[in-house]
Amino acid sequence: MKNYKLNSENLSAISERISIPKYDRSKLKTGIVHVGIGGFHRAHEAFYTDQLLHNQNITDWGICGVALLDFDTKIYNTLKEQDGLYTLIIKELDGTHKKQVIGSIVEYLFAPEDPIKVIEKMASPEVKIITLTITEGGYNYNEATKDFDFNNSLIKHDLKNIFTPKTIFGYLTQALKLRKERGLKGCTIQSCDNIQGNGHMTKRMLLSYVKIAEPNLVKWIETNVSFPNAMVDRITPATSESDILMLKETSGVDDAWPVVCEPFRQWVIEDDFIEGRPAWETVGAQFVANVEPYEKMKLSLLNAGHSVLGILGALIGYSTIDEAVHNENIKTFLNNYMNIEVTPVLGDLEGINLSEYKTSLLERFGNMNIKDQIDRICSESSAKFPIFILPTVNSQLKKNGSIKMAAFMVAAWAIYSLGKDENGKVLNIKDALKLILDIKANAAKENPKAFLEIDSIFGNLIDATPFVDAYTSAYKNITTNGVEKCVIEMNNNLANNN
């Protein structure tokens, strides 16, 4: 089988092997700038938009993908060489693969190379929406102060070097300032990250920055920019070399960076777009008045569930999420955590069958074809725990409810942060706070409470005696007996009490 390099020139030949865009990409205008063109964006928003563009009458919603950070060089070069095209490989539960070329990204910019070009693109009159996948840590929120972190060295740089910013806040501020100065209309800034109230968070963090950087711009933003909340969901593991090879061998498509994902997808969006929006609802998105119940459910169950499986699985020595969930002891622990600690604090979820949702999560986690890497799930846990797990803890503490399993998870994370699994194998810890995590994790060997002193993560949780007691007990138990024995003991205690 002849191999074809994925690019516009070879699309016709590739179309004989796999599905390709049926629309004329040369006629598309860039209506959306998206910052953060990693795997999730390409499996989610870019996929929805690609499906929408197959309606030949729609030409206003092409995407300009922005690679914001220095280490995004590879994805930028890949998209540039492939004319913005990439292959989406959907891995079904039965082991079959659905492959299609996505064409909705029609422009691509590398911010470190030409920051002014990115600012100008964001300020372009044809751009109506700026969307973001900048990860939970990208919002520069300090859990202890509940506010914007002006101590961040990158923020200090942006305040002094307004035309060569390094953070999203520097770019957005200068782009919106240009729109105001040129008498242009505003736009919508839409977060696609796993943060409850992600639109509210985006607005609050941006305005915090603007009040210092460009105070005269605040009122204009409040009047001319909207920040809809959204809940996003599609498990998208990191692409492996075997995925690239499989695509080439089975389809003859030479794609340097395809995206793999599960079949499930969900996008629930608050309908608050100040200058128009794509009709994403025609391809499966939901537009609602209030996203909060969906967000809370997904963050507290799916994302927290991922962290449970990731941290516990990493300590035992697993490398993928499906391995962890197929350990019946860990699966039972996760099920107990979802039922006993999370469900009681979710409130009224009208129109949602919570029991079915939790069952579906366990099935999705167990998809052996996805092979979602535990490394990926555990990365940046310092940004994930305050969003996925600690809100459940705080809600339960207010009602004197159960926090033992969440405390066990924090203890397991503290031990994970020492950098080795229970077999002595070195763990690949990727975290912006890796240095402080290492210091506090080592201090916790003598005094377990030391780990809870990271107030940017835990806030004042160290003052909550019931949690500290449960955490300290769990830490000592895991250290003495190992994760799985502790999990079995907790499961048995719950079963006997019921």
N, C-alpha and C positions, 0 to 999 in steps of 0.2 A: 504494500500500500504506500503510495506516494504521500509524503508529509507536506503540508502547506503551512507556512508561517502565518499566524493570524494577523491580518491587516486588511484594509479596505480593498486593496487590489485583488486579494485572494478570496474575497467573500463569495463570489459566484461559484468557484470550485468547491469551497467548503460547504456550500448550501446543499450539495449532493450527499453530504455525510451527516450534518446536524443542522438544527434549526438556526436561522440567522434573522436579523432585523428585516422586516418586509417594507419598511418605510425609507424614504429618501433622506438620509442623514445630512446631506448637503443643504437641505432646505430648512433645517432646524435653527431657530434662534435660541440663544442662551437666556432662559428665564430664571434659572436657578444656579446659584453658586453653592457648591457643597464643600465644606472644609473637613478633611479627614477621609480620604478615599481608600480606606482599608477594606478588609473583607466584608464586614457587616454592612457598610453602606452599599457595597456592590451586590450583596445578596438581598438587600431590603429596598431602600428608597430607589436606587437606580433600576432595580428589577421592576418595581411597581410602575415607574415612569416609562420604562421600555415597553411594558405591556400596554400602557396608555397610548404611546406614540404609534402603535399599530393602527390606531384610528387615523387615517391619512389626512384628516382635516386639522389635526393638531400639530402646530409647528412652533409654538411659543415656549415650550418647556424642555428644551435641551439643557443638559447639565454641564457646568464648568467645574471640574474637580480640582480642588486646591490641596496640594501636599504642603502642610504647614511647617513641618519640622525637618531638621537636617537629616535625621535617619529615615525620612520618607523618600530619599533619593531613588531607591530601587523601584518603588511603585510608580513614581513619576516617570522615570525612564522607560519602564515597561509600557505604560499607557501611551507614552509619546511614540514609541516604536511600533505599537499596535494600533495606532490611530484611535485610541480611546476604547478599543474593543477588548472584550475578555469573555471567557466561557464560564457560564454558571453550570455547575454539576450538582444536581439535586439527588441526594442519596436516599432512596426509599427504604422503608423498613424491611421489604422483602429482598433487598440486595440489588435491585435494579437501579440504573442511573439514567436520569433525564438530563440531556445536555443541550444547552442553547447559548448562542452568542448574543450578548447584550450590547446595545448600541446607543444607549441614552446619554453617555458621557461624550460630548462632542468637542470639549475644550479641556485643557489640563495645564495647570500652572504650578511652578515650584516656588513657593514664597521666599525661601532664603536666597534664591538666585535673583529675583526681581520683585521686591516687596511693593514698589510703586505700581507695578502692573496688576498685582492682586488687589490693591486698594482701588485702583481705577475700575477694575472689573466689578468689584462689589458696589461701586458708585454708579455703574452704568444704568441708564434709564430703562433698558430692556430687562434688567434683572429685577424681579419682583420678590424673590424669596432667597434668603441665605440660610442654608441648613447646616447643622453641625453634628459630627460624631467625633468629639475631642476627648472622649473617655471621662469617667467620673471625676478624675483628678484635674481635668483641664479647666474646671470652673473656679479654681483657686479659692475654694471655700474652706474656712477654718472651723472645724467642729467645736473647738473650745470657745472661740469668740462669737461664733455664729455669724461671721462677717467675712468680707473680702480680705485676703491676706496680702497686705502691702509690704510685708517683709520678704516676699518672694523676689529673688534677685532678677528674674526675668521681667517682673512688673516694674522694678526700679529702672531697668534698662529701657523699657518702653516709655516711661514717663520722661526720660531724658533724650531719647532718640525716636521721635515720633514718626519719622519716615522710614525707619528700618526696624519695625517692631518684631518681636519674637513670640508674642502671645496673641490669641484671638482677640483679646480686648483692645490691644493696640491697633490691629487691623480694622476692626469694626468701628472704632471711634473715628479714625481718619476717613474711612469710607462714608460714614454718616455725616461727618462734617462737610465733606465735599458735596454730598446731596443737598444739604442745607444751603451752602454757599452758592450753589448753581441753580437754586430754585427748583430742584427736582422733587418728585414725590418720595415718600418714605418707602419702606419695604417691610416684609415679615422676616423675623429671625426665628427659626424653628429648630429647637434641639431634638436630636434623635438619640440621646444618651439615656442610660438607665439611672435616672434621678427622679424621685417623686416630685411632681410640680416642676418639671424641667424647664418649662417656659417661664414660670415665676422666678426660678433660680437664675436663668439666663438674664432676665431683665434686671433683677436685683444686683447681680454681680457686675453687669455691664454699667449700670448707672452709678454704682459705687466707684468704679474706675473713672467714669466720665466726669463725675463731680470734682475729681482732683485734676484730671488731665485736660478737660475742656468744659469747664462749668457752664459756659454759655450755651452748650449743646443739650443740656438736660431736658429743658422744656420741649424742645423740638422733638427729641426722641419720644418723650411721653405722649406727644400728640400724633406723631407720624410713623411710629414703628409698633408693630404688634408682636407678641411673643406667645404663640399658642402652646399649650401643654400637649404632650403626646406620649403614648405608650408604644414601644416597639418590641417585637419579639420574632426571632428566628435564630436557632442555634447555628452558628457559623464557625467551625473550627479553623485553625490555621491550615493553609494549604501545604501539603507535603510533596516531596519529590516524587513519591509513588503516585500521587494524584496527577501530576504533570505527565509522568510516563504513561499512566493508564490512558489518559486522553489521547496522547500521541499514538499509542499502539492500537486503540480501539476505533479511533476516528480519523487518524492522520492529521490532527490539528496540533500544530506546534505553538502552544500558548505558554508564555513564560510565567504567567501568574493567574491561572484560573481560580475561581472561587468555588468552594464546596459548602453545602448547607443541607439542612433537613427539609422535608417537604412542608412542614407546618410554617405558617407565617401569619403575623397579626400586626396591624397598625391602627391604633385608635387615636384620633386627632381631634382636638378642640377646634371648632370651626371659627377661627378668629384670624382671618387673613386680610390685611388692610388694603392690598392692591391686587386682589384676585389670586386664584390658585388653580392647580391642575384638578381635574375631576377624578382624583385617585379612587373615589368611592366606586367608580365603574369597573375597577379592577381589583376590588376586594378590601380596600381600606374602609374604616368606619369613621364617620364624622359625628361627634357627639357634643352636647353642651358641657358635660363634666367628665373629664378623663380620670379624675382622682381614684375612684373605686378600682378601675382597671389597672392603674399604675401600682397602687398599693398591693393588689393581689399578685401581680407579676413580680414585683421587686421582692416581696416578702416570701414568695413561694418558689418561683423559678430561679431567680438570681441568688437568693439565699440558699436554695437547694443545691445549686451548682457549687457554692462555696463550701457547704457541708461535705458534699461528695469529694470536692477537690482537696480540701485540707486533710480530711480523714484518709482519703485514698492515697495522698502523697506520703503520709507518715507510714502507712502500711507497705508502700512500695509499688503501688499501681502507677501506670503512666497515662491511662485514658479513663474518662468518666464512665463509660459503659462497664469497665472492669469493676469500678467501685460500686455501682448500683446493682450489679449482679452478685455482689457479696450480700447474702440475705440478711446478715446482721446489720450492716450499714444501711441497707434499704429499709429495714424495720425501724432503725433509729431515725432516719429521715422522715418516714411516714409518721412516726410519733411526734417528731418536732413540728411537722406541718399541722397535725391535728390538735395537739395539746397546747402548743405555745403560739403558733401563728394564727390559726383560724379564729380563736376567740377574740382577737383584737382587730380583725378585718372590718367589722361593722357590716352594714347592709349592702350586699352586692346584688342589686336588683337585676334580674335577667341573666344571672350567671349560676350555673350548676357547679358549685364549688367542689363537690365530691368527684364529679366527672373530670374537672380541671386537674385536680391533684392526681387522679389515676392516669390521665394523659401525660402528665409531667414525668411520671416514673417510666412510662413507655418510651417517651422521647429521650430521656436520659439513657435508656437502655439500648438505643439504636446502635447496634454493633458495627454498622457501616459508616457511621459518622466519625468514630474514633477521635472524639474531642479531647485534646491534650490537657491533662491536669496542669501542666506548666502554664498554659494559657489562662485557665480558670483561676489559678492561684495568683497570677500576676496582679500587681497593684492592689493587693488585698487591703492595704491601708486606706484606699479610697472606697473600697467596696463594703467593708464591714460597717462603717457608719451609715451607709445607705440601705444595705440589704438586711442586716441582722440587728443592729443596735436600736432602731426604732421599735422593733418588736419587744426587745428587752425593756425599754423605757415605758412602753404601754402596759406591759405586764406588771412592772414594779408599781405603777400607779394603782393597780387594782389588786395588789398582793397576790398576783398569779404566778404561774410556773415560769422559772427562768433557768432551770438546771441544765437543759440541753443546750441553750444558747451560751451559758457560762462554760459548759464543756467545750463548745466550739472555739470560744476565745482562748481557753487554756490550750487547746490543741494547736491553735494558730501561734501562740507564744512559743510552743515547743517546735513547731514547724520552722519558726523564724531563727532557730539555732542553726539551720542549714543542713541537717542530715535527717534521713528517714530512720525508721527503727532497725533497719538492716545495716546502717552505717554508710549508706550511699549518699553522696553529696546532692542536695536539692538545688535546682537552678532558680534562685529567688530573684524575681524582677519586680522592683518596687521603688518608687521615687523616694520613699523613706527608709530604704534598705539600711542605711548606716544607723539611724536611731533605733530601728527595729532590732538590729544586731546587738546594739549596746544594751537595750532594755531586756531583750530575751536572755542575754547572758547574766544580767543582774538578777533576773527572775529565778535562776537556778538556786540562788541563796534566799531570795525573797520574792515569791511569785507575784506579789502586788506590784513589783517594779514595772512590769509590762503595762499595767493599767495607768501608769503615770504619763503616758503619751497623750497629753490633753487635746492635741489637735485631732486625735482619733476618738478618744473615749470621753472627752468633755469632763464632767464631774462624776462619772460613773464610779470612780474610786471611792466616793462618799456613800454609795449605796451598799450598806452592810450585807443585805441578803445576797446580792449579786457577788460581792467580793468573797463572801464565805463559800458560795457554790463554786466560784471560779478557782479559789485556792484549793478546795477539796479535790476538784477535778484535776487540777495541775499535778498535785501530788499522786493521785491515783494513776493518771496516765504515765507519769514518770516511773512509777513502781511496777505497773502491770502491763503497760502497752495499750494502744488504742482499742484493738478489737476486743480484748478481755473486758475492758471498761464498758464498751458499747453493749456487749452481751449482758453484763450485770445490770445496766440501766434498763435495757429492754425487758429483762426478766422481772425486775422490780415493778415496772409499769404493768406488766401482764398479771402479776400476782395481786397488785393493788386493785386491778379492775376485775 
